[in-house]
């Protein structure tokens, strides 16, 4: 076999049409062997003799796409000094573009012997672990263009590749649960009909099913256990794992883009699947443990701010390079449109505390590729000071956990929720305005993959996680949920009607709030997990989306669709600037852009906001007082709206505010079971009274 010197960059395996260049970083290594793996179980080892700045490299003519490979690192195994090199362990390439196979959790994949963690384990892990794959980078993207949907027009739909598609009745069985299913017309038609503009995919980077879960007959269904930051997860491919997963993912992205739908990836750069000091040796640990991981004062152990056993070392230039190279790859080569960063506070921990000026944010800010796509933070981790909602820098949007909590509290009838609800409804200026961000920094959600589904939020007070095998000890115990009077499933028609109304309340509030709304897959037709609020390990019908079968499920889907389109049709619900709370100059309108009223039609004062039991109010949104201009500098005008919220259990009489116009018509009433908005009700004038049912929301519209 010919071995040429090759190049130190790019890292990973790079096929050029005639052969493949291999490059891998390890400062700890004394020698590095590239192992080409053959289908008969044998391997050919090639020592990487060339080294530039601790990057070992070689070019192998004739090595084609589909070739499986790995690395063996010869170097110190000294856990007390933070080194865990062991040439008996076949290691994944951190830059592998595809991964083949799975892990069978034999003792050989660990660096120590079970029961004797102080003893080095020299069993060969190659027959029991995954392999990296050389891929063909060439793909016909045709005229693919990123949709580049502006945030104020964005509606995000969070989904799991397998969960969304596994039970869809119109999908061929061989495609269900795969990337190919995402690009199928049945899925795309549902998303476009719903008004979705961005599909946020739960992790599709290559991840690992934990040993503990595998032994229990479960799996890491959610996928927050990454081992390959460049590789699409192999089991989501319908026709092979020797690079086919890359082609299939690209085909799905191309199909979604053609329909005008962006693709956002939920990415896990805060830790890896190698876990703590008792975890397996799969890649980074064996290559250069101390360069990749944040080690404790005693370097045998790991600092863990993620709850997973380890945290990546965010002050290491090689970790930062890995993350930035990965992000650029997914944008430039895989054509994705943005990222949601799991436990993003960990990425800001350059030393100990969360630092909004850390190197990671500096790199993102100046990167000409990554800075131009959607960047969304999950703004917390489990470390000290890890809750950082509202504290991320410009360019970043955030999952607004305070929005979720406040909207849930209002509709379940918690006291003293009204004042904060006003802030959340209008884009959370208290969180985002002081650093120059706008309402669109707030990703609003009521439910997501983590926690109760929308159906379960109004059906369960207590979690039901027994199937997870942890004695119902896992998952959040304080869910801000309300079961509407009966715990779990019921045949009581009054309870069921109230639950449907509560779901309409929550979904309508979400769509009519300033910020960027995010739906969780299946909530549009009341998907249930039977009260399981932590389905991370349930790769089965507990977590898979059951598509609508009943008239009630179809009706809710129609309601959600109508609310999404109401939002899209009216810029007053998706403003790019915060409200002023006063008339806007140049509009020739004496009314404020927003006003708040008690149910009696009187402007709200400070005592009204602070009443413990206050759960009802009216909000006036002035469509003639939108301060931001259109794309070409033109003035934007819209209809005006009254949002009437009655979160108390009894029906309540509302007075249409005086001096705010006549000719109002009710277009949304969440108490109605028949049809879906917009309804054209009788005209209502200033001073007229309207009776709202208990726990109900109404929307009144006045033409411009």
TIKOL-779212 format. One record per residue (C-alpha): residue number from 1; residue in one letter; z, y, x. Coordinates in steps of 0.001 Angstrom, whole numbers. Layout:
<torvos>
- k:r:c3:c2:c1
- NUM:a:Z:Y:X $
...
</torvos>
This chain:
<torvos>
- k:r:c3:c2:c1
- 1:x:0:0:0 $
- 2:x:-941:3412:1285 $
- 3:x:1869:5957:1441 $
- 4:x:981:9578:2074 $
- 5:x:3531:12371:2721 $
- 6:x:3036:14085:-628 $
- 7:x:4743:17268:-1770 $
- 8:x:8344:18271:-2504 $
- 9:x:7320:20057:-5698 $
- 10:x:6958:19452:-8553 $
- 11:x:9894:17099:-8831 $
- 12:x:9381:13811:-10646 $
- 13:x:6227:11698:-10838 $
- 14:x:3025:13756:-11039 $
- 15:x:-266:11952:-11714 $
- 16:x:-3411:13832:-10591 $
- 17:x:-6157:11403:-11588 $
- 18:x:-6241:9496:-8313 $
- 19:x:-2614:8696:-7622 $
- 20:x:933:9894:-8144 $
- 21:x:3243:12191:-6208 $
- 22:x:6937:11282:-6326 $
- 23:x:9736:13730:-5481 $
- 24:x:13488:13481:-6048 $
- 25:x:16461:15605:-4984 $
- 26:x:19592:14180:-3355 $
- 27:x:21754:15983:-850 $
- 28:x:24175:13049:-663 $
- 29:x:21559:10394:161 $
- 30:x:21097:8883:3594 $
- 31:x:17974:6999:2471 $
- 32:x:16032:6901:-817 $
- 33:x:13747:4075:-1911 $
- 34:x:11114:4426:-4604 $
- 35:x:10870:1093:-6442 $
- 36:x:7674:242:-8304 $
- 37:x:8554:-2259:-11023 $
- 38:x:6300:-5114:-12050 $
- 39:x:6152:-7005:-15339 $
- 40:x:7286:-10240:-13705 $
- 41:x:10615:-8643:-12774 $
- 42:x:9766:-8058:-9127 $
- 43:x:9618:-4680:-7441 $
- 44:x:7927:-3026:-4482 $
- 45:x:10158:-670:-2505 $
- 46:x:8749:2339:-669 $
- 47:x:11083:4428:1449 $
- 48:x:10684:8156:908 $
- 49:x:10756:9303:4509 $
- 50:x:9593:12888:4011 $
- 51:x:12360:15354:3147 $
- 52:x:12264:19093:2460 $
- 53:x:15504:20841:1455 $
- 54:x:16979:17482:405 $
- 55:x:13930:16586:-1711 $
- 56:x:12509:13184:-696 $
- 57:x:8832:12733:-1511 $
- 58:x:5662:10666:-1068 $
- 59:x:2197:10357:-2592 $
- 60:x:926:6900:-3557 $
- 61:x:-2838:6657:-4096 $
- 62:x:-3824:4355:-6927 $
- 63:x:-534:4491:-8835 $
- 64:x:-1632:5029:-12419 $
- 65:x:-32:6085:-15730 $
- 66:x:2073:3341:-17273 $
- 67:x:3609:2368:-13902 $
- 68:x:7362:1804:-14250 $
- 69:x:9580:2920:-11379 $
- 70:x:13092:3879:-10314 $
- 71:x:15057:4971:-7264 $
- 72:x:17646:3291:-5074 $
- 73:x:19879:5643:-3103 $
- 74:x:21606:4576:102 $
- 75:x:24568:6815:829 $
- 76:x:28351:7163:640 $
- 77:x:30344:5476:-2104 $
- 78:x:33539:7498:-1799 $
- 79:x:34855:8422:-5268 $
- 80:x:37821:10189:-3728 $
- 81:x:35319:12649:-2214 $
- 82:x:33078:12777:-5277 $
- 83:x:30334:10470:-3921 $
- 84:x:29123:7434:-5905 $
- 85:x:25895:6317:-4203 $
- 86:x:25099:2607:-4519 $
- 87:x:21707:1129:-3626 $
- 88:x:22316:-1823:-5963 $
- 89:x:21799:496:-8923 $
- 90:x:18259:1257:-10049 $
- 91:x:18291:4932:-11010 $
- 92:x:16208:6827:-13520 $
- 93:x:14218:9787:-12237 $
- 94:x:15907:12940:-13632 $
- 95:x:12391:14329:-14069 $
- 96:x:10871:11213:-15683 $
- 97:x:8355:12198:-18375 $
- 98:x:8831:8857:-20163 $
- 99:x:11393:6056:-20119 $
- 100:x:10773:2387:-20845 $
- 101:x:13216:-219:-22117 $
- 102:x:16894:-20:-22950 $
- 103:x:20299:-893:-21471 $
- 104:x:21935:-4247:-22256 $
- 105:x:25360:-3111:-20933 $
- 106:x:25781:-5872:-18403 $
- 107:x:28535:-5205:-15868 $
- 108:x:25789:-4588:-13295 $
- 109:x:25014:-1111:-14676 $
- 110:x:28476:61:-13629 $
- 111:x:29518:1129:-10152 $
- 112:x:32807:-809:-10367 $
- 113:x:33987:-4193:-11639 $
- 114:x:35481:-4476:-15121 $
- 115:x:39246:-4760:-14766 $
- 116:x:39094:-3598:-11147 $
- 117:x:37848:0:-11147 $
- 118:x:38807:432:-7506 $
- 119:x:36316:-2257:-6417 $
- 120:x:32691:-1293:-5761 $
- 121:x:30177:-3304:-7804 $
- 122:x:27080:-4411:-5874 $
- 123:x:25379:-6323:-8686 $
- 124:x:21713:-5353:-9124 $
- 125:x:21316:-3258:-12282 $
- 126:x:17494:-3406:-12416 $
- 127:x:17229:-6284:-14949 $
- 128:x:19681:-4554:-17275 $
- 129:x:18683:-896:-17350 $
- 130:x:15822:1432:-18262 $
- 131:x:12890:2402:-16069 $
- 132:x:11047:5663:-15512 $
- 133:x:7326:5733:-16352 $
- 134:x:4386:7579:-14789 $
- 135:x:2551:9402:-17590 $
- 136:x:-898:10854:-18043 $
- 137:x:-456:14616:-18567 $
- 138:x:-3894:15131:-20056 $
- 139:x:-4104:15686:-23818 $
- 140:x:-6669:17296:-26075 $
- 141:x:-4747:20066:-27803 $
- 142:x:-7939:21388:-29352 $
- 143:x:-7349:24870:-30734 $
- 144:x:-3578:24415:-31071 $
- 145:x:-1720:27701:-31184 $
- 146:x:2008:28337:-31601 $
- 147:x:2699:29749:-35089 $
- 148:x:5070:32367:-33593 $
- 149:x:6734:32968:-36946 $
- 150:x:8961:36022:-36746 $
- 151:x:12634:35412:-37355 $
- 152:x:12703:37449:-40577 $
- 153:x:10067:35109:-42037 $
- 154:x:11669:31939:-40687 $
- 155:x:13211:29176:-42791 $
- 156:x:14605:26387:-40615 $
- 157:x:14806:22758:-41728 $
- 158:x:17124:20623:-39581 $
- 159:x:16030:16992:-39546 $
- 160:x:16353:13667:-37734 $
- 161:x:13062:12000:-36764 $
- 162:x:14108:8614:-38100 $
- 163:x:16445:9755:-40868 $
- 164:x:13871:12023:-42498 $
- 165:x:11042:9494:-42518 $
- 166:x:12563:6007:-42676 $
- 167:x:12674:5688:-46474 $
- 168:x:9759:7884:-47530 $
- 169:x:7821:5813:-50084 $
- 170:x:4413:7296:-49187 $
- 171:x:4606:6523:-45474 $
- 172:x:3115:3302:-44039 $
- 173:x:5978:1040:-42993 $
- 174:x:4766:871:-39395 $
- 175:x:5063:4650:-39062 $
- 176:x:8469:5147:-40653 $
- 177:x:11100:6472:-38293 $
- 178:x:8591:7698:-35700 $
- 179:x:6991:10832:-34313 $
- 180:x:3780:9811:-36068 $
- 181:x:5594:10047:-39399 $
- 182:x:6483:13696:-38731 $
- 183:x:2792:14537:-38550 $
- 184:x:1874:12506:-41631 $
- 185:x:563:14499:-44627 $
- 186:x:3392:13193:-46848 $
- 187:x:6033:14878:-44687 $
- 188:x:4019:18001:-43962 $
- 189:x:3209:18537:-47650 $
- 190:x:6908:18371:-48524 $
- 191:x:7848:20882:-45836 $
- 192:x:5078:23353:-46622 $
- 193:x:5698:23057:-50365 $
- 194:x:9365:23790:-49781 $
- 195:x:8465:26887:-47774 $
- 196:x:9802:25638:-44445 $
- 197:x:8438:27455:-41394 $
- 198:x:10339:25651:-38598 $
- 199:x:11361:22026:-38172 $
- 200:x:14482:21768:-36016 $
- 201:x:14621:18214:-34682 $
- 202:x:17895:16578:-33751 $
- 203:x:17771:15287:-30160 $
- 204:x:14485:13723:-29079 $
- 205:x:15203:13774:-25343 $
- 206:x:15681:10209:-24127 $
- 207:x:19226:9207:-25010 $
- 208:x:21472:6182:-24599 $
- 209:x:23286:4057:-27157 $
- 210:x:26863:3932:-25909 $
- 211:x:28367:639:-24724 $
- 212:x:31258:959:-27170 $
- 213:x:28964:1513:-30137 $
- 214:x:26632:-1312:-29128 $
- 215:x:29575:-3721:-28959 $
- 216:x:30576:-2616:-32471 $
- 217:x:27114:-3196:-33914 $
- 218:x:26573:561:-34237 $
- 219:x:24387:3017:-32331 $
- 220:x:24243:6608:-31166 $
- 221:x:22081:7580:-34127 $
- 222:x:22324:11346:-33699 $
- 223:x:21219:11146:-30058 $
- 224:x:23628:13628:-28435 $
- 225:x:23819:11442:-25328 $
- 226:x:20884:12496:-23179 $
- 227:x:19791:10738:-19994 $
- 228:x:16200:12052:-19715 $
- 229:x:15614:15773:-20141 $
- 230:x:11808:15533:-19923 $
- 231:x:11178:12291:-21820 $
- 232:x:10677:11908:-25590 $
- 233:x:13031:9202:-26869 $
- 234:x:11111:5926:-26648 $
- 235:x:12245:4171:-29845 $
- 236:x:10754:6963:-31975 $
- 237:x:7255:5951:-30855 $
- 238:x:5326:3626:-33143 $
- 239:x:3072:1995:-30572 $
- 240:x:4701:1607:-27142 $
- 241:x:7016:3075:-24504 $
- 242:x:4764:3236:-21431 $
- 243:x:3820:6853:-22081 $
- 244:x:2645:6396:-25667 $
- 245:x:5736:8277:-26834 $
- 246:x:4446:11385:-25065 $
- 247:x:1057:11247:-26778 $
- 248:x:2596:10553:-30172 $
- 249:x:5013:13462:-29889 $
- 250:x:2190:15809:-28930 $
- 251:x:110:14610:-31874 $
- 252:x:3011:15360:-34232 $
- 253:x:3450:18862:-32817 $
- 254:x:-265:19536:-33153 $
- 255:x:-242:18441:-36802 $
- 256:x:2832:20540:-37629 $
- 257:x:1346:23600:-35925 $
- 258:x:-1859:23173:-37915 $
- 259:x:307:23441:-41046 $
- 260:x:1993:26592:-39698 $
- 261:x:5302:24852:-38935 $
- 262:x:7107:25532:-35670 $
- 263:x:8953:22773:-33798 $
- 264:x:12431:23564:-32451 $
- 265:x:14303:20983:-30376 $
- 266:x:18052:20404:-30494 $
- 267:x:18757:19985:-26771 $
- 268:x:21823:18660:-24953 $
- 269:x:22030:20211:-21487 $
- 270:x:25823:20334:-21390 $
- 271:x:26462:16694:-20360 $
- 272:x:24709:13380:-19732 $
- 273:x:25050:9817:-21000 $
- 274:x:26845:8687:-17833 $
- 275:x:30226:9649:-19306 $
- 276:x:33459:9854:-17330 $
- 277:x:34557:7955:-14208 $
- 278:x:34456:4714:-16217 $
- 279:x:30854:5334:-17285 $
- 280:x:27678:3600:-16071 $
- 281:x:25585:4585:-13070 $
- 282:x:22163:5322:-14541 $
- 283:x:20736:8355:-12727 $
- 284:x:22535:11566:-11694 $
- 285:x:25798:9865:-10685 $
- 286:x:24040:7612:-8200 $
- 287:x:21668:10277:-6902 $
- 288:x:24179:13006:-6101 $
- 289:x:27336:12980:-8213 $
- 290:x:28901:16118:-6746 $
- 291:x:25751:18225:-7108 $
- 292:x:25132:17405:-10746 $
- 293:x:28609:17215:-12309 $
- 294:x:31612:19496:-12616 $
- 295:x:34328:17497:-10855 $
- 296:x:38066:17924:-11337 $
- 297:x:40480:18956:-8586 $
- 298:x:40679:15249:-7831 $
- 299:x:36930:14537:-7410 $
- 300:x:37304:10981:-8695 $
- 301:x:37386:12563:-12161 $
- 302:x:35211:14899:-14224 $
- 303:x:35928:18190:-15944 $
- 304:x:35061:17652:-19581 $
- 305:x:34472:20620:-21927 $
- 306:x:32139:18624:-24173 $
- 307:x:34349:15776:-25370 $
- 308:x:31894:13258:-23901 $
- 309:x:33418:12549:-20502 $
- 310:x:31501:14938:-18252 $
- 311:x:29959:18390:-18009 $
- 312:x:27001:19428:-15891 $
- 313:x:27752:21801:-13003 $
- 314:x:26280:25075:-14239 $
- 315:x:26718:26860:-10893 $
- 316:x:24621:24253:-9063 $
- 317:x:21113:25582:-8300 $
- 318:x:19726:22068:-8760 $
- 319:x:21237:21707:-12244 $
- 320:x:19943:25141:-13211 $
- 321:x:16521:24247:-11831 $
- 322:x:16541:20969:-13765 $
- 323:x:17345:22732:-17044 $
- 324:x:14821:25530:-16574 $
- 325:x:12090:23106:-15454 $
- 326:x:12819:20985:-18524 $
- 327:x:12676:23948:-20909 $
- 328:x:9411:25192:-19424 $
- 329:x:7914:21693:-19579 $
- 330:x:8650:21316:-23288 $
- 331:x:7101:24715:-24006 $
- 332:x:4032:24540:-21758 $
- 333:x:3194:20823:-21871 $
- 334:x:4676:19684:-25206 $
- 335:x:4019:22977:-27067 $
- 336:x:7433:23270:-28738 $
- 337:x:8430:26641:-30144 $
- 338:x:12126:26928:-29377 $
- 339:x:15445:25281:-28692 $
- 340:x:18842:24920:-30291 $
- 341:x:21399:24398:-27511 $
- 342:x:24163:21928:-28326 $
- 343:x:27667:23095:-27297 $
- 344:x:26063:26105:-25649 $
- 345:x:29394:27586:-24556 $
- 346:x:29473:24904:-21839 $
- 347:x:26229:26291:-20403 $
- 348:x:28056:29589:-19873 $
- 349:x:30900:28043:-17879 $
- 350:x:29817:29013:-14385 $
- 351:x:33358:28592:-13119 $
- 352:x:36003:27967:-15785 $
- 353:x:35888:30536:-18540 $
- 354:x:32897:31182:-20771 $
- 355:x:30873:33928:-19060 $
- 356:x:28099:35591:-21029 $
- 357:x:26668:36845:-17722 $
- 358:x:26477:33424:-16108 $
- 359:x:23498:32346:-14024 $
- 360:x:22024:30291:-16841 $
- 361:x:21606:33330:-19081 $
- 362:x:20218:35369:-16183 $
- 363:x:17554:32727:-15589 $
- 364:x:16612:32483:-19257 $
- 365:x:16443:36272:-19599 $
- 366:x:13935:36697:-16778 $
- 367:x:11874:33540:-17317 $
- 368:x:8403:34535:-18579 $
- 369:x:8023:31311:-20581 $
- 370:x:11456:30393:-21931 $
- 371:x:12445:33946:-22862 $
- 372:x:9523:34121:-25286 $
- 373:x:10493:31228:-27584 $
- 374:x:13264:30898:-30151 $
- 375:x:16656:30427:-28467 $
- 376:x:19512:29326:-30729 $
- 377:x:23051:28622:-29533 $
- 378:x:25658:26365:-31017 $
- 379:x:28223:28917:-29812 $
- 380:x:31195:26686:-29115 $
- 381:x:32430:23705:-27105 $
- 382:x:35755:21860:-26975 $
- 383:x:37062:23584:-23838 $
- 384:x:39585:26408:-23624 $
- 385:x:38140:29608:-25094 $
- 386:x:35089:27699:-26252 $
- 387:x:34623:29302:-29696 $
- 388:x:32148:32083:-28940 $
- 389:x:30486:32952:-32254 $
- 390:x:29070:36459:-31893 $
- 391:x:29427:36590:-28108 $
- 392:x:26049:35381:-26838 $
- 393:x:23722:37900:-25172 $
- 394:x:20562:39523:-26595 $
- 395:x:17552:37216:-27035 $
- 396:x:19884:34613:-28539 $
- 397:x:20443:33681:-32154 $
- 398:x:23537:31662:-33067 $
- 399:x:24594:29050:-35556 $
- 400:x:26993:31198:-37561 $
- 401:x:29983:28950:-38199 $
- 402:x:31835:31815:-39841 $
- 403:x:29046:32142:-42405 $
- 404:x:29385:28437:-43264 $
- 405:x:33162:28648:-43643 $
- 406:x:33189:31838:-45693 $
- 407:x:30511:30789:-48180 $
- 408:x:32249:27458:-48698 $
- 409:x:35579:29219:-49214 $
- 410:x:34207:31632:-51791 $
- 411:x:32613:28994:-53979 $
- 412:x:35554:26606:-53819 $
- 413:x:37836:29424:-54977 $
- 414:x:39884:30253:-51896 $
- 415:x:41888:33509:-52084 $
- 416:x:41059:36553:-49950 $
- 417:x:37501:35388:-49228 $
- 418:x:35693:38349:-50769 $
- 419:x:35858:40870:-47914 $
- 420:x:34520:38510:-45286 $
- 421:x:31934:37186:-47718 $
- 422:x:30482:40697:-47945 $
- 423:x:29965:40749:-44187 $
- 424:x:28409:37289:-44068 $
- 425:x:26050:38001:-46978 $
- 426:x:24677:41080:-45207 $
- 427:x:23980:39557:-41797 $
- 428:x:27387:39625:-40030 $
- 429:x:27144:43063:-38449 $
- 430:x:30732:42641:-37221 $
- 431:x:29517:39816:-34973 $
- 432:x:26103:40994:-33790 $
- 433:x:25623:44753:-34114 $
- 434:x:27752:45894:-31171 $
- 435:x:25480:44244:-28567 $
- 436:x:22220:45465:-30043 $
- 437:x:21358:42348:-31997 $
- 438:x:20228:42397:-35600 $
- 439:x:20875:40312:-38737 $
- 440:x:18327:37790:-37489 $
- 441:x:20746:36721:-34744 $
- 442:x:22677:34920:-37481 $
- 443:x:21436:31402:-38258 $
- 444:x:23042:30917:-41655 $
- 445:x:23900:27453:-42864 $
- 446:x:26244:25823:-45348 $
- 447:x:25720:22258:-44139 $
- 448:x:24151:20624:-41103 $
- 449:x:23968:17129:-39596 $
- 450:x:27637:17377:-38583 $
- 451:x:29902:17239:-41633 $
- 452:x:29416:16667:-45336 $
- 453:x:25975:16834:-46917 $
- 454:x:25565:19400:-49699 $
- 455:x:26151:16700:-52330 $
- 456:x:29254:15406:-50586 $
- 457:x:30592:18927:-50067 $
- 458:x:30994:19263:-53836 $
- 459:x:31980:15614:-54411 $
- 460:x:34642:14807:-51819 $
- 461:x:37821:16454:-50678 $
- 462:x:38542:13731:-48118 $
- 463:x:36174:12154:-45589 $
- 464:x:35161:8499:-45969 $
- 465:x:34338:7411:-42417 $
- 466:x:35624:3825:-42485 $
- 467:x:32161:2469:-41607 $
- 468:x:32413:4183:-38215 $
- 469:x:35085:1702:-37099 $
- 470:x:37675:4301:-36103 $
- 471:x:40102:3880:-39019 $
- 472:x:38803:7094:-40586 $
- 473:x:40308:9082:-37695 $
- 474:x:36999:10552:-36536 $
- 475:x:35270:13561:-38061 $
- 476:x:36635:16860:-39300 $
- 477:x:39567:16624:-41723 $
- 478:x:39424:20256:-42914 $
- 479:x:35993:20475:-44520 $
- 480:x:36442:23439:-46879 $
- 481:x:35073:21164:-49589 $
- 482:x:35962:20780:-53266 $
- 483:x:35274:17652:-55306 $
- 484:x:35010:19492:-58649 $
- 485:x:38016:17627:-59998 $
- 486:x:37119:13997:-59253 $
- 487:x:37018:12382:-55826 $
- 488:x:33723:10667:-55033 $
- 489:x:31213:9175:-57409 $
- 490:x:31721:9613:-61159 $
- 491:x:29930:9252:-64495 $
- 492:x:31705:12220:-66056 $
- 493:x:28873:14479:-67325 $
- 494:x:30944:17668:-67070 $
- 495:x:31899:16989:-63469 $
- 496:x:28309:16122:-62568 $
- 497:x:27033:19315:-64220 $
- 498:x:29596:21387:-62299 $
- 499:x:28601:19742:-59021 $
- 500:x:24933:20516:-59628 $
- 501:x:25848:24126:-60401 $
- 502:x:27928:24399:-57236 $
- 503:x:25027:23096:-55155 $
- 504:x:22752:25678:-56765 $
- 505:x:25335:28372:-56030 $
- 506:x:25550:27437:-52370 $
- 507:x:21803:27063:-51890 $
- 508:x:20970:30296:-53714 $
- 509:x:23570:32198:-51668 $
- 510:x:22069:30773:-48477 $
- 511:x:18533:31837:-49344 $
- 512:x:19489:35341:-50474 $
- 513:x:21699:36199:-47470 $
- 514:x:20495:38419:-44639 $
- 515:x:19836:36395:-41474 $
- 516:x:17868:33199:-40942 $
- 517:x:18556:30347:-43404 $
- 518:x:18784:26732:-42262 $
- 519:x:18605:23739:-44604 $
- 520:x:19809:20277:-43662 $
- 521:x:17317:17512:-44434 $
- 522:x:17730:16014:-47867 $
- 523:x:20088:18684:-49179 $
- 524:x:17237:19977:-51321 $
- 525:x:17585:16870:-53469 $
- 526:x:21303:16138:-53072 $
- 527:x:21291:13509:-50339 $
- 528:x:24638:11714:-50011 $
- 529:x:26343:9860:-47175 $
- 530:x:29028:8485:-49480 $
- 531:x:31589:10923:-48086 $
- 532:x:30955:10065:-44420 $
- 533:x:31145:13412:-42605 $
- 534:x:30444:12023:-39131 $
- 535:x:27394:9793:-39409 $
- 536:x:26643:9953:-35676 $
- 537:x:26677:6156:-35361 $
- 538:x:25099:5164:-38678 $
- 539:x:21452:4259:-38093 $
- 540:x:21093:2899:-41611 $
- 541:x:20927:3951:-45257 $
- 542:x:24177:5889:-44921 $
- 543:x:22337:8513:-42856 $
- 544:x:18691:8002:-43783 $
- 545:x:17286:10409:-46350 $
- 546:x:16769:8786:-49733 $
- 547:x:13883:10645:-51324 $
- 548:x:14314:11880:-54925 $
- 549:x:14231:9294:-57676 $
- 550:x:16024:10974:-60601 $
- 551:x:15115:14024:-62714 $
- 552:x:18279:15756:-61468 $
- 553:x:17232:15301:-57840 $
- 554:x:13718:16559:-58566 $
- 555:x:15158:19542:-60439 $
- 556:x:17363:20564:-57521 $
- 557:x:14395:20323:-55164 $
- 558:x:12385:22574:-57487 $
- 559:x:15292:25040:-57581 $
- 560:x:15528:25169:-53770 $
- 561:x:11776:25603:-53500 $
- 562:x:11890:28537:-55903 $
- 563:x:14748:30190:-53985 $
- 564:x:12899:29840:-50664 $
- 565:x:9817:31436:-52159 $
- 566:x:11852:34197:-53824 $
- 567:x:13156:35030:-50361 $
- 568:x:9708:34895:-48778 $
- 569:x:8184:37114:-51455 $
- 570:x:10799:39871:-51156 $
- 571:x:11538:41650:-47868 $
- 572:x:14778:43068:-49277 $
- 573:x:16340:39610:-48663 $
- 574:x:15133:39356:-45078 $
- 575:x:15705:42735:-43529 $
- 576:x:15268:43215:-39793 $
- 577:x:17982:45871:-39578 $
- 578:x:21503:46081:-40873 $
- 579:x:22270:47998:-44049 $
- 580:x:23379:51615:-43660 $
- 581:x:25463:51830:-46831 $
- 582:x:23894:55211:-47640 $
- 583:x:20544:56624:-48793 $
- 584:x:17770:56165:-46252 $
- 585:x:16025:59301:-44965 $
- 586:x:12394:59690:-45881 $
- 587:x:12535:57413:-48922 $
- 588:x:13117:60146:-51544 $
- 589:x:15683:57845:-53125 $
- 590:x:19192:59114:-53712 $
- 591:x:20628:55609:-54017 $
- 592:x:22159:53748:-51058 $
- 593:x:20294:50825:-49553 $
- 594:x:23203:48631:-50666 $
- 595:x:26114:49143:-53049 $
- 596:x:29051:46992:-54152 $
- 597:x:30500:46895:-57648 $
- 598:x:33338:45233:-59479 $
- 599:x:32382:43105:-62498 $
- 600:x:33198:46177:-64595 $
- 601:x:30336:48055:-62923 $
- 602:x:32557:50372:-60856 $
- 603:x:31963:50905:-57139 $
- 604:x:34348:48782:-55121 $
- 605:x:37149:50442:-53181 $
- 606:x:39364:49023:-50453 $
- 607:x:41956:47595:-52913 $
- 608:x:39194:45689:-54735 $
- 609:x:38178:43916:-51524 $
- 610:x:41739:42968:-50643 $
- 611:x:42863:41476:-53955 $
- 612:x:43930:37920:-53197 $
- 613:x:42410:36446:-56344 $
- 614:x:39241:38562:-56427 $
- 615:x:36288:36181:-56609 $
- 616:x:33673:38209:-58479 $
- 617:x:31422:41119:-57530 $
- 618:x:27973:42619:-57966 $
- 619:x:25725:43609:-55051 $
- 620:x:22894:46136:-55446 $
- 621:x:19980:45769:-53009 $
- 622:x:17690:48779:-53052 $
- 623:x:14072:47757:-52465 $
- 624:x:13117:51414:-52147 $
- 625:x:15463:51968:-49185 $
- 626:x:14288:49486:-46544 $
- 627:x:14624:51372:-43257 $
- 628:x:12452:49265:-40962 $
- 629:x:8667:49819:-40958 $
- 630:x:5973:47189:-41327 $
- 631:x:3793:45773:-38548 $
- 632:x:1527:48822:-38527 $
- 633:x:4257:51379:-39042 $
- 634:x:3815:51486:-42798 $
- 635:x:6725:51964:-45120 $
- 636:x:8009:48732:-46746 $
- 637:x:9031:48852:-50378 $
- 638:x:10168:46077:-52665 $
- 639:x:11703:45437:-56046 $
- 640:x:15428:46063:-56337 $
- 641:x:17940:43343:-57127 $
- 642:x:21446:42855:-58459 $
- 643:x:23289:39783:-57199 $
- 644:x:26179:38859:-59483 $
- 645:x:28710:36382:-58105 $
- 646:x:31347:34788:-60331 $
- 647:x:33246:32272:-58209 $
- 648:x:36213:32059:-60569 $
- 649:x:36486:29065:-62910 $
- 650:x:36359:31083:-66151 $
- 651:x:33368:32864:-67599 $
- 652:x:33288:36576:-66788 $
- 653:x:31669:39604:-68344 $
- 654:x:29663:41755:-65915 $
- 655:x:28550:45323:-66542 $
- 656:x:25209:46423:-65123 $
- 657:x:26102:49370:-62841 $
- 658:x:25349:52784:-64290 $
- 659:x:22969:55168:-62525 $
- 660:x:21134:52310:-60798 $
- 661:x:18144:52035:-63073 $
- 662:x:17079:50197:-66177 $
- 663:x:14607:47455:-66954 $
- 664:x:16501:44704:-65164 $
- 665:x:15550:41093:-65882 $
- 666:x:17496:37951:-65031 $
- 667:x:15360:35795:-62704 $
- 668:x:18055:33389:-61434 $
- 669:x:21014:31918:-63320 $
- 670:x:22659:28984:-61571 $
- 671:x:24339:27936:-64820 $
- 672:x:20964:26963:-66263 $
- 673:x:19987:23301:-65979 $
- 674:x:16523:23682:-67479 $
- 675:x:13492:24585:-65441 $
- 676:x:13774:26617:-62281 $
- 677:x:13612:30286:-61274 $
- 678:x:12181:32780:-61753 $
- 679:x:12993:33071:-65428 $
- 680:x:11848:36079:-67402 $
- 681:x:14784:37002:-69532 $
- 682:x:15230:39970:-71867 $
- 683:x:15365:43419:-70290 $
- 684:x:18829:44726:-69413 $
- 685:x:19696:48395:-69005 $
- 686:x:22374:50282:-67096 $
- 687:x:25741:49836:-68741 $
- 688:x:24754:46658:-70590 $
- 689:x:27066:43666:-70368 $
- 690:x:26181:40149:-69280 $
- 691:x:28409:37104:-69559 $
- 692:x:28296:34706:-66610 $
- 693:x:29626:31186:-66838 $
- 694:x:32466:30166:-64556 $
- 695:x:31384:29396:-61001 $
- 696:x:27967:30876:-61458 $
- 697:x:25564:33281:-59799 $
- 698:x:22889:35438:-61411 $
- 699:x:20089:37497:-59888 $
- 700:x:18596:40457:-61747 $
- 701:x:15325:42042:-60668 $
- 702:x:13926:45537:-61300 $
- 703:x:10295:46231:-60419 $
- 704:x:9662:48878:-57786 $
</torvos>
